[in-house]
Amino acid sequence: MNAPPNITALHALTTPEAAEAALRPFEVAVLVLPGFSHLALHAFVEPFRIANQVAGMPLFRWLVVGASRQPVGGANGLSMAVDTSMEELLAGLRDRRADQLAIVAGELVERQLTPQLNAFLRAVVRRRVPISAVGTATWLLAQTGLLADARCTIHWSRLAAFSEVFHKPRIRDCLFVRDGQYSTCAGELAAFDLAVDLIGSHAGGFIAQEVCRYATVEGQRRGSNRQTGPSGLAFAGVSDKLVLAMRTMEENVEFPLSMGEVAQSAGVSRRQLERLFANHVGLTPARHYLRIRVDHAKRLIEGTRMPLLDIAMACGFISASHFSKCFRDFNGISPQQCRAKVPSWVGPGLGHLSGGI
């Protein structure tokens, strides 16, 4: 059962932030694309409903937008009715400015940037409406070129592919990023964190805290928190030196460091580093480092159409034969066999960015 609203939340409306928020509801338009994540959608929308409930006033309003008036099917097979179409929303923006457009996409995002959607997003940007890209929707903004050199994030499953395909946006492994007109988040439950941050900006920190309390969430998570955590997160209570060494390996994939350099970055000797890995990981440092690089390569094979040789080089392998051998050792199949299993829709058109607004 959810925790009941704190009656003292009503007094928050006397604060400058909440008093101003009560004058006009914050308008959120949520564009859902086929195959969208219901979890991400509701994690983003529900905090606004809870904020209204704990405040006792309609501080926020929202509507669901589709390419047309037809219901939009989600990844789980359930369809979502829409309140308006992209065309109708744009017409309404001439009379009244929306406060936020959120985009919730799905796994098939690479082939969803239609001319209609491209024109819609650019028109929204020209009207200076802030845009929040939830989960894989960050890919759409990058395809249009709208992100330019903005800081951004995307769901962890697309981090590797995004960083290889798009070079101008500054991708981050974090829960959410707000940079100027654009907000991006990792999606799924991170959508809740972005929504709470927006609530705090509009209605004040007290309302944001009450939303977390009502949703039985232990406080607000910062956007800068890593969404994936380092591979050594499970060892954080055992050895900070070990976690630091693992983090160093993850941050140096294309140009691998020597074990001496990794040990130095962690503040231990090479022999100490080997003992830490032997005692807590069951692998040598070099073997663990190799696994990190192979895992990165696998994500690129599954998420892009980059040539396998380019992927090998991006993961620090100097020859295709060595890359293939290492890949097979960890995955039981060759890079070519892995690529053959990738759906045909992955990759076409990636990296071909449009021109200016």
Secondary structure as UniProt FT lines:
FT   HELIX           7..14
FT   HELIX           16..23
FT   STRAND          26..32
FT   TURN            34..35
FT   HELIX           38..55
FT   STRAND          60..66
FT   STRAND          72..74
FT   TURN            75..76
FT   STRAND          79..80
FT   STRAND          84..85
FT   HELIX           86..93
FT   TURN            94..95
FT   STRAND          100..104
FT   TURN            107..108
FT   HELIX           109..111
FT   HELIX           115..126
FT   TURN            127..128
FT   STRAND          131..134
FT   TURN            135..136
FT   HELIX           137..144
FT   TURN            145..149
FT   STRAND          151..152
FT   HELIX           156..165
FT   STRAND          170..171
FT   STRAND          176..179
FT   TURN            180..181
FT   STRAND          182..185
FT   TURN            188..189
FT   HELIX           190..203
FT   HELIX           205..214
FT   TURN            215..216
FT   TURN            223..224
FT   TURN            231..232
FT   HELIX           233..235
FT   TURN            236..238
FT   HELIX           240..250
FT   HELIX           259..266
FT   HELIX           270..280
FT   HELIX           285..303
FT   HELIX           308..314
FT   TURN            315..316
FT   HELIX           320..331
FT   HELIX           335..340
FT   TURN            344..345
FT   TURN            348..351
//
